[in-house]
Amino acid sequence: MGAETNGRVIRKYRLRVAQLVFITFTLGLPGIPVVRGIVADEMPLTFRASMLVLLGTVYLGIVWFYRAATIVYRDHLAVRQLFRTRRTAWSDVLSIESESSSASHRTMLLDREGRLFALPGGVGAQPHEVRAIKDRWARSRGEGWTPPADAFVLAARQRASARESAMVWAGLLTLGSFLVLLVSGLVLEFGSEWDGDEIPWLFQAIGFVPVVVFVAVYQVAVRLLRRRHTAYMP
């Protein structure tokens, strides 16, 4: 069920300014001279477009960090992502739980449609803020709220696990494809097969191929992993 947008904002959670500055300098600055070099140099159009696609993906990731936020309203909770904002009425929230690992702290929300997703904006790293969100949910979910069945929760966790595993596989194979293309281009250059402006077509695809690999592998992997589980919906 959708949530109205006229509720008053109670709290907005985003990454701290210091974190955003660190991400921008770490990921964004190295790409600036590369972009300038690509635009200035007389390189094949395919190669320049390929590199711009690759760098554009990196900068989209930076934009996501700036946009990502968890916004608490009086009548619903909103999760702002790169291209959309997901709004969930408090009555449609079935659970809000913290997950901790050696790598991260996350706060996971389960909604009535069986979607389990993390709340962005660094919510998981602040236990007192997690408690504040859960308190707001407990006060606003209504008397008709009932806890979800164990099978429903298990199915949601399995689907979320499938998405995360697919993301890992897609990331690994994407990195592998990038390294293969990079090493191939360097080998061809050292072997004197890279003559002047004639850049090998394999190296020209260094930006296109990883993006295609990621999208294709993720879509295939998430479907294969989901087939291992029997989804339960009430």
Phi and psi in degrees as a GROMACS rama.xvg file:
@    title "Ramachandran Plot"
@    xaxis  label "Phi"
@    yaxis  label "Psi"
@TYPE xy
-77.1142  162.853  GLY-2
-115.867  143.972  ALA-3
-71.1089  158.847  GLU-4
-105.591  10.2818  THR-5
-95.128  7.95044  ASN-6
-73.9955  153.202  GLY-7
-77.5553  136.779  ARG-8
-72.2558  127.256  VAL-9
-96.3754  -43.2877  ILE-10
-158.339  141.09  ARG-11
-119.035  128.873  LYS-12
-108.226  122.551  TYR-13
-137.795  165.9  ARG-14
-63.4994  150.357  LEU-15
-68.5466  157.467  ARG-16
-58.1627  -41.037  VAL-17
-61.9227  -38.3557  ALA-18
-67.1009  -42.1233  GLN-19
-66.2385  -38.8581  LEU-20
-63.9469  -43.2608  VAL-21
-61.2625  -44.63  PHE-22
-63.0747  -42.9061  ILE-23
-63.1558  -45.7438  THR-24
-68.8828  -39.1189  PHE-25
-70.4724  -44.8989  THR-26
-95.992  -31.7542  LEU-27
-87.6033  -43.4507  GLY-28
-61.739  -43.0135  LEU-29
-59.0961  -24.539  PRO-30
-81.8006  -16.7182  GLY-31
-63.9088  -51.5174  ILE-32
-63.3543  -30.3927  PRO-33
-65.3837  -44.3765  VAL-34
-62.6763  -44.7605  VAL-35
-61.4965  -40.4174  ARG-36
-66.1256  -39.135  GLY-37
-65.5048  -42.6294  ILE-38
-69.8518  -38.1766  VAL-39
-78.9295  -40.1901  ALA-40
-73.8392  151.262  ASP-41
-88.7089  78.7212  GLU-42
-106.496  160.717  MET-43
-55.8374  143.08  PRO-44
-59.5747  -38.786  LEU-45
-62.1435  -42.1877  THR-46
-66.2852  -43.07  PHE-47
-63.6786  -42.7567  ARG-48
-63.4492  -38.4961  ALA-49
-63.2569  -44.9565  SER-50
-67.4039  -37.1028  MET-51
-66.0356  -35.4624  LEU-52
-63.5443  -44.5522  VAL-53
-63.144  -46.8727  LEU-54
-69.7527  -34.0567  LEU-55
-61.4879  -35.3464  GLY-56
-64.1245  -40.1741  THR-57
-63.5817  -44.8234  VAL-58
-70.5881  -29.0784  TYR-59
-63.9478  -37.3478  LEU-60
-61.8829  -39.1431  GLY-61
-64.6617  -43.1091  ILE-62
-60.7474  -37.7335  VAL-63
-59.9973  -42.7516  TRP-64
-60.6335  -36.1599  PHE-65
-73.0103  -36.6622  TYR-66
-82.7214  -31.4861  ARG-67
-58.9007  128.755  ALA-68
-161.284  153.45  ALA-69
-112.93  122.11  THR-70
-117.725  121.056  ILE-71
-95.9593  121.516  VAL-72
-108.729  171.431  TYR-73
-65.7612  -36.7364  ARG-74
-110.801  -4.63506  ASP-75
-164.132  174.907  HIS-76
-122.518  135.679  LEU-77
-116.613  136.794  ALA-78
-114.388  110.929  VAL-79
-92.7296  125.352  ARG-80
-116.764  -167.53  GLN-81
-64.3203  -49.6373  LEU-82
-114.256  -0.133376  PHE-83
-157.001  168.297  ARG-84
-125.167  122.108  THR-85
-95.2782  121.839  ARG-86
-111.59  133.304  ARG-87
-130.784  119.746  THR-88
-64.2084  147.582  ALA-89
-58.504  -32.9578  TRP-90
-69.5942  -17.6519  SER-91
-96.0254  -0.901323  ASP-92
-86.505  124.64  VAL-93
-98.1688  -27.7948  LEU-94
-162.476  151.668  SER-95
-134.35  112.42  ILE-96
-131.784  149.031  GLU-97
-92.804  140.724  SER-98
-124.476  130.582  GLU-99
-124.795  141.543  SER-100
-143.084  178.104  SER-101
-66.2533  -21.2873  SER-102
-98.3185  -29.0146  ALA-103
-161.29  167.158  SER-104
-122.791  124.768  HIS-105
-127.886  152.987  ARG-106
-113.123  120.784  THR-107
-105.316  135.811  MET-108
-114.443  133.455  LEU-109
-112.885  125.103  LEU-110
-105.288  177.315  ASP-111
-67.9312  -19.5058  ARG-112
-87.5275  3.41153  GLU-113
84.4444  17.5977  GLY-114
-93.1164  128.055  ARG-115
-115.373  118.911  LEU-116
-146.439  157.927  PHE-117
-84.1085  148.072  ALA-118
-89.8368  118.919  LEU-119
-79.9963  177.708  PRO-120
93.6542  15.4656  GLY-121
75.7456  21.9815  GLY-122
-61.8815  -42.2759  VAL-123
-63.9201  -22.4345  GLY-124
-83.8289  -1.36703  ALA-125
-125.601  90.4971  GLN-126
-55.9411  -37.6635  PRO-127
-68.4894  -29.4911  HIS-128
-74.0381  -35.2384  GLU-129
-61.2887  -43.1356  VAL-130
-63.5629  -37.8154  ARG-131
-63.8936  -41.7414  ALA-132
-65.5601  -42.6491  ILE-133
-65.6803  -35.8724  LYS-134
-65.0958  -42.7303  ASP-135
-61.8411  -41.8958  ARG-136
-62.7827  -45.4379  TRP-137
-61.5443  -35.335  ALA-138
-78.9736  -22.9704  ARG-139
-111.338  -5.29669  SER-140
-77.6616  -16.4025  ARG-141
93.7299  162.154  GLY-142
-74.3258  -20.3309  GLU-143
-81.4961  0.201089  GLY-144
-70.2904  137.425  TRP-145
-131.831  145.873  THR-146
-65.1082  148.238  PRO-147
-71.6968  154.792  PRO-148
-68.4755  152.135  ALA-149
-59.2686  -39.1296  ASP-150
-65.5902  -36.4059  ALA-151
-63.727  -45.6153  PHE-152
-63.7602  -42.6742  VAL-153
-61.6073  -44.0736  LEU-154
-63.1956  -40.0389  ALA-155
-64.6104  -41.0233  ALA-156
-65.9892  -36.8553  ARG-157
-66.727  -40.266  GLN-158
-66.2285  -41.6962  ARG-159
-64.4279  -39.8186  ALA-160
-63.767  -37.4769  SER-161
-63.499  -41.7059  ALA-162
-64.0084  -42.7518  ARG-163
-67.9348  -41.3451  GLU-164
-63.8961  -40.692  SER-165
-63.2504  -37.7615  ALA-166
-63.6963  -40.624  MET-167
-64.889  -48.0309  VAL-168
-60.9836  -43.7778  TRP-169
-63.2241  -40.9586  ALA-170
-64.0303  -43.3993  GLY-171
-64.8364  -45.7288  LEU-172
-70.083  -31.2469  LEU-173
-65.4291  -46.4732  THR-174
-61.3579  -40.5384  LEU-175
-61.9186  -43.3088  GLY-176
-65.2167  -38.455  SER-177
-63.3098  -45.3316  PHE-178
-65.6042  -37.8093  LEU-179
-61.705  -46.0859  VAL-180
-66.0148  -39.5068  LEU-181
-64.7886  -48.341  LEU-182
-64.2594  -39.1815  VAL-183
-62.1811  -42.2852  SER-184
-64.5247  -40.4003  GLY-185
-66.9441  -39.9531  LEU-186
-63.6467  -43.3932  VAL-187
-64.2174  -36.641  LEU-188
-67.4108  -46.7049  GLU-189
-66.081  -25.494  PHE-190
-86.2513  9.30203  GLY-191
65.372  20.9884  SER-192
-92.6245  -4.98793  GLU-193
-98.7364  99.1874  TRP-194
-105.037  106.297  ASP-195
60.03  -122.91  GLY-196
-84.6111  -0.765974  ASP-197
-83.2771  90.8057  GLU-198
-87.7978  129.235  ILE-199
-54.8363  142.132  PRO-200
-61.1957  -30.2855  TRP-201
-62.8843  -40.222  LEU-202
-75.8126  -27.737  PHE-203
-66.9044  -20.8275  GLN-204
-89.7871  11.3102  ALA-205
-63.2965  -22.8428  ILE-206
-95.5796  -34.9416  GLY-207
-73.8315  -47.6358  PHE-208
-59.8806  -49.2144  VAL-209
-57.6244  -37.9578  PRO-210
-65.4115  -44.734  VAL-211
-64.6793  -41.5787  VAL-212
-61.0602  -44.5126  VAL-213
-61.4673  -48.8706  PHE-214
-62.9226  -46.347  VAL-215
-66.6067  -47.248  ALA-216
-64.6027  -40.541  VAL-217
-62.8389  -46.6124  TYR-218
-62.355  -43.3476  GLN-219
-68.8686  -45.4532  VAL-220
-64.1599  -42.542  ALA-221
-66.2863  -33.5436  VAL-222
-71.213  -42.8627  ARG-223
-64.1337  -41.4395  LEU-224
-69.2917  -35.5839  LEU-225
-68.824  -29.272  ARG-226
-67.0733  -17.6498  ARG-227
-74.493  -15.6952  ARG-228
-118.538  149.485  HIS-229
-97.8258  112.174  THR-230
-69.081  138.919  ALA-231
-116.136  120.871  TYR-232
-128.56  133.228  MET-233
